[in-house]
């Protein structure tokens, strides 16, 4: 099987699984992105701090899963927010054990895990929150977000491939161009304009277009951040979960930065 055919097939299956999970209901959607949160956290830790010992990695992963479950259940299912206090309790216990070990890697290990929580776990929990930001579960909202995100990626790729001449940040991502950046932005904004027609009674047209503008800017920043991390570490992909596409961080790098900003906008809008 050729690499192009493999990438296409895996990409199609991946898209169907992501979209299908949203329309399958809140629980399958929460479970799928809980898996992505855990896998993304693992990839980040192994990528940034490959020397971290197995015990620290496993404890960090356990706390990451607890963080996702308590955050998602509080924001989406309405469970008592005090369950989230288990996260700082577990973290303090872990920090206490680490301090008693008097390890030279204490600062690096703990900072890597903390950054992993913020960078990978929180955005996926917020994606589940997005599905209920208007009150009842609405699969169209995360679906619309992905439409805008993928429109940005596709527009950037096509315009950059055929018209790109001026490098955006060659030291970080040699293939990215200014033409591709603006092509992606235009594609995202156009998709945001038409999402209101496709999905009435979700957000109004101007809200979708503002969301598209946020995605167009910060998804590209997310892409560059992950590219910088991989370049520093000398690796091509963050993981091997998706043949031909890399890992979770490779597939969701734009979401990890753009989605928290979209949520902040929506929260401020509803105040």
VEXMAR-996824 format. One record per atom (N, C-alpha, C, O): x, y, z. Coordinates in steps of 0.02 Angstrom, whole numbers, plus 50000, padded with zeros to 5 digits. Atoms other than C-alpha are relative to their C-alpha. Layout:
<rs>
XYZ...
</rs>
This chain:
<rs>
500424994050000500005000050000500445006350000500895006950042499604994050004500725016949950499895004450060499375004050094500044995649942501065030050082499415004849994499065006250043500564995450011499795042050004499334996650013498894999550045500625003849990498435028750002499904998650074499344999150100500055001449928498825024050182499805006250038499365005950081500174993749966498765042250239499275001849988498925004050034500694998350017497125044850148499514995550037499014997950065500445004849968496325029150219499975001250076499445001350106499974998849927496915032450398499675006750016499315007250066500314993549988496395050750384499244999649996498895002850035500725000850008494655045750325499704996550060499194998650087500245003849942494425033050465500025004450062499555004550102499924995649942495075045450593499445005350001499145006550054500524994950004493855058850533499324997150017498935000150054500645003249987492385046850537499924998250074499384998950103500025001749928492825041150714499885006250042499475006250087500074993849962492995058950779499305002949993498985004550043500674997250012491395065250698499474995350026498984997450058500505004949978490455049150734499934999850075499374998750100500045000249927490895049650918499575005750027499215004950076500414994349978490105066950934499264998649990498865000050035500715001250015488485061750852499744993550032499144992350032500215006049964488475045150947499745001650069499384997750099500244998049934488155054651107500555002650045501145002050028499524996749956488995063351252500504995050030501094996550035499555004849968489705047651335500544997449953501124997549971499475002250046490595040451181500495005649982501095004449975499584994250016491245057851141500495001350058501085002550046499584998949941491915059951319500534994650005501114996150021499525005549995492735042751317500555000649947501144999849963499514999650054493575045151148500525005450014501125004350007499534994649989494335061851193500364999450066500885002650077499625001949941494815055351363500604995749980501154996550008499455004050026495855042551269500525004449967501125003649977499534995550034496615056251161500385004250051500985005650042499674996149948496985066551318500564996050033501124998550042499505004349968497895051951400500584998549952501174998749972499485001650049498825047251241500425006249985501035005849978499644993850013499285065351206500475001850057501035004150046499574998749942499955067251383500614995449998501174997750009499445004650005501025051651362500505002249947501105002149958499564997850054501715057951197500405006150021501005006550008499664993949980502125074951270500564998550049501125001150042499505001749950503055067651420500594996449968501174998049983499465003850032504055055451314500405004349952501005003449943499674995650047504445068951187500445005150034501015006150014499654994549966504985082651307500524997450050501055000350057499565002549947505775072051444500064992449995499804988850037499965007350011506225054851377500374996350055500304990250061499635003349947507355051351527499574998950063499794995750111500415000849941505895052051650499874992750014499744988849968500085007049981505745035851746499264997849994498805001849995500665002850011504265024251722499515001850056498935003350043500444998549943503565027351897499715007149993499105008050001500234993150007503465046251869499515000749942499015004249946500444999650058502695043851698499314997150016498805000049997500635003349985501365032051764499585004050050498975004550044500374995949952500915042951913499735006349965499165008249977500234994250037500825058051799499404998449956498935002349953500565002150042499685048651680499374998850042498835000850021500575001249956498565043151823499675006650021499065007350019500284993649979498365060951886499685003649940499185006949947500284996950061498065066851706499304997249986498855001049968500655003250011496635054351688499495002550051498925004050034500444997549948495895059751855499805007349985499225009149994500154993050018496035078051800499485000449944499015004349949500474999950055495135074451637499304997950023498815001250008500655002649979493755064251718499635004850047499035005950039500334995449953493415076451860499815006549966499285009349980500164993850035493495091751747499414999049953498955003149953500545001250048492375084151613499344998750037498825001250017500625001549964491125077451740499715006250034499115006950039500234993849968491045094251830499695004849949499155007449960500234995250050490865104851674499404997649960498965001549940500495002750047489755093251574499434996350036498854997150019500505004249968488865081151691499725003150064499255000450094500274996549942488605093251835500154996750066499794997850115499825003149936489455082851969500305005250047500505010750025499754995349950490045091152129500725002049983501154997749975499344997650019491545102152088500544998050050501144998050033499505001749950492385096752249500384993649983500914992350011499635005950022492855080352164500665002049967501144998249967499394997750033494145090752069500565001250050501145001650030499494999049949495055093552235500454993850007500994994350036499565005949998495715075752217500635001149959501154998149973499414998850042496895082352083500565003550038501125000850039499454997049961497885094652193500234995650058500824995750076499805004549946497865081752334500494994749973501014993550003499565005050031498625068452220500665003249980501195000249987499394996650021499855081152153500465001450059501075000550055499604998649940500435086252327500324993650027500894993750050499725006449978500665067952375500584998049955501114995849979499475001750048501685065052217500615004550011501175002050011499454995449988502735080652250500384998250065500994998650068499695001949937503055074852428500464994049991501024993850016499605006050013503665057852369500635001949959501174999549973499444998050043504765066052236500535003850040501125002950030499534996249960505545078052362500414995450046501014996550056499645004749956505985063652478500514995949962500994993449991499535003850041506875055052334500655004049989501175001149973499434995550010508055070152321500334998649932500934997449927499765001550068508215067452134500215006549965499905011749973499774994350039509185079152020499505001949946499505007649921500494998750053507765077651894499335002550028498845002949991500634997949967506445083952019499665005749962499075005249946500304994150032506175100851936499774998349929499225000149909500175001750070506205094051758499394995449997498944996449956500555004850001505035079451796499345003250018498845002449983500634997149978503735089351891499755005549953499155006149940500214994750047503735104051770499764997049935499304999749904500245003450060503555092151623499294997550009498874998449965500675002749987502045083751702499485005650005498945005149977500464994449993501235100351750499845003249932499275004749917500114997150067501485107351575499574995349958499154997649919500415004850037500755091351504499275000450019498844999849975500704999149979499175093751608499685005849962499135005249934500284993950030498925111351540499974999449923499485001449892499935000150073499485107951362499564994849966499314995949911500365005450033498595091551328499334998250032498844997149996500615002549967497295086851459499445005250001498875003849983500514994849994496395103351487499645001549934499035002049934500364998650063496035106951301499504994649981498974996249955500475005350018495235089851275499395000050046498844998550024500574999349955494155092251429499565005849978498945005449982500384994250024493645109251360499614998449936499095001449923500375001950060493145101051196499344996750018498834997949986500625003049976491875090651291499535005450026498935005250015500394994449975491305106551378499675003949942499115006249949500274996450058491065114751206499354996949976498905000549953500605003450024489755101651164499385001950040498825000850018500574998149958488665108351307500025007450019499695009550067499924993049981489155126651309499345003949994499265009050027500654996750007487385131551254499464997050046498884999050043500495003149954486555120751388499964992549989500294988750024500075007150016486035104051313500574997749955500885001749920499485002850044487245092451224499825001349928499264999949906500104998550070487435097951044500634998049962501135001549964499425002650037488605087650934500225004749945500795004349922499824995550055488565101350802500545005050019500915007349976499514994949979489645112950907500724997549993501125001049961499325002550014491235102150915500104998349927500654999149900499955001550072490855096550737500165006449961500605006349918499874993650033490805114750681500715002550014501045005149969499314998049983492425118350773500504996249957500974999149931499555004050041493265103950681499975002049927500475001949892500074997750069492575110050515500455006149988500825006449939499594994050005493395126950544500744998350004501155000849966499305002049990495005118950605500284996549938500834998049915499775003750060495125107050457500005004449938500425003649895500004995250056494655120950335500645004250001500945005649950499384996249993496105131050404500614995949978501034998349941499435004450018497315116350386500024998749925500554999149894500035001650071496715111950211500175006049957500565005549909499854993950038496745129850147500735001950004501035003849954499294998349992498475132750219500434995349958500914997549927499605004950038499135116750139499965001249925500475001549891500094999250073498405119549966500295006649974500645006749924499744993650023498795138049952500755000250007501115002849964499285000249990500515135350024500364995849949500904997549925499695004650048500875120849907500055003049930500565002249896500024997650069500375129649746500215007349992500415009349938499864992950007500675148049784500515002550051500715008350048499564997849947501845148449934500705001749976501034997649944499334997850020503445158449906500395003050059501005002550062499674996549945503805168050066499954995950064499404994650089499985004349942504345157550215499725003650062499875009550073500304997249939503365160350376500505000150057500655005450085499515000749946504615153950505500434994049984500344988650012499635005550030505885143450413500404996050052500484990050045499595003449949506925139350567499594994950039499864990150067500445004449962505415130850647499644995149954499644989149967500395004250046504365124350501500165002349928499835006849903499764997750065505255125750332499485000249944499565004149897500505000250054503715121750227499455005150006499085006249958500544995249990502555134750301500165006749969500735009249974499914993550033502305150850204499475004950021498955003050049500504994849985501415167350228499384999149957498825000349980500575001150044500325163250078499554994550027498944995150026500395005449971499805146950160499635002350063499065000350074500314997449939499455155950324499365003849983498835002550013500594996050017498275168450243499474995949962498874997349967500485004550033497505154850134499604996050050499004995150042500355003649947497095144850290499515004550037498965002350053500444995349966496365160150375499375001349959498825001349985500574998750044495255163850225499534994049998498924994850000500415006050002494665145850217499604999150065499024997350063500335000649935494265145650403499425004950006498885003050028500514994849994493285161950396499414998549954498834999549972500545001850047492305156350242499594994350027498984994350023500375005749971491865139950327499585002350059499025000050068500394997349945491315149650481499385003749976498865003350008500584996350029490185160450373499444995249981498854996549994500515004750024489305145350300499764995150053499254991750044500225004549947489205135450462499335002050029498934997750049500644997849975487755146150519499434997549957498904995649982500515002650046486785140950364499914992550009499364989950007500025007349992487245122750390499714998050067499374992950072500215001849933486895122850576499665005950035499965009050079500364994549966485585135950626499864998150073499874992250091500155001049929485155137950810500594997050039500494993750090499405002049963486955134050861500325006450026500195008550083499774993249988487915150450859499765004349943499625001749889500194995650055487435165650757500595000749953501154998849970499484999850051488425169150599500635003750023501195001350012499424996149980489545182450673500414996450053501024997050056499645003949950489975171050819500434994649968501014993649987499615005150035490515157150702500605003249965501145000349963499454996750035491575169650604500545002350049501135002050033499504998249950492415176050762500374993850024500984994050033499685006349982492745158050815500504998049946501054995749961499555001750055493495155150643500635004350000501185001949986499424995549997494635170350663500474997850056501084997750048499595002449944495235163850832500374993749980500974993149992499695006250022495555146650760500545001349948501094998449952499524998650054496435153750606500665002750027501195001149999499384997249971497685163150714500344995050046500944993650037499685003949946497975151650862500124992749981500554989550011499845006850023497885134850772500684999949966501064995149973499344999550032499385140550670500555000750052501104997950045499514999449945500285145650830500114993150032500674991250048499945006749972499895128350901500414995449957500814991449982499615004150047500605120250746500745001750005501164997250006499304997949995502195130450760500324998050066500914996250069499735002149935502395126550945500204992749999500744990950022499845007150002502305107950914500594998649953501014994349966499435000750046503485109550765500655001850034501164998650024499404997949964504715118750876500234994650049500834993250054499835005249952504645105251009500324994149964500844991549985499735005850037504935091450881500685001649970501124997449968499364998150029506345101150798500555000050053501104997650041499514999949945507225103850965500204992950019500784991550032499875007049979507055085251005500234995649942500424989949953499755003750057507525079850829499584994149979499844988949958500455005450020505985069250793499525002749946499385008749942500464998250053504785069150646499285000350025498915004950007500685000549975503185064050736500014999450076500494997150106500055000549927502585064950916499844992950022499974991150080500195006849983501965046950910499854996049937499974998349881500145004650057501425032350800499294997450002499154992249972500695002549993499575030850842499674999349932499314994449920500335000050065499015035050665500524999349945500885004149931499505001150053500075027450525499955005349945499415006649919499994994950052500595040950403499825006950026499915011949990500214993549972499945054850518500365001750065500335007550087499664998749937500975053050677499564998650060499144994150059500365001249937500275054450851499445004950013499245008749969500554995649980498915063550945500215007349995499825011549970499784993150003499935079450961500075002549928499945008349914499944998150071500265079450773499315001649971499255006249930500664999150028498405078350736499615005750034499185008850002500404995149963497765090350870500415006050022500205009650068499574994549977499185103050885499645006749997499735010950041500364993750005498075117250824499455000650052499355006050080500545000049951496635112450937500255001750070499935005350107499754999349932497715112251093500095007350020500025009050079499914992949986498045130951080499375004049983499195008650020500574996050023496515137350985499384998950043499035003850057500635001349965495125128751083499935003750067499405006550080500084996149939495495136551254499825007349988499445010250026500164993150017495435153651172499275000749976498945005749991500705000050022493775149351089499544999650060499035003150064500415000849940493065143851257499985006550040499465008650064499974993549964493655160051340499545005049966499175008649999500444995450037492785169951202499264998450013498875003050026500715001849990491155160151222499785001450071499205003550082500194998649930491175161951412499895007550009499415009750041500074992749995491455180751399499395002449963499065007249984500584998150040490095181851266499364999050039498885002850032500635001849966488805173951381499945003450068499445002350103500054996449936489175185051531499545006149994499445009750043
</rs>
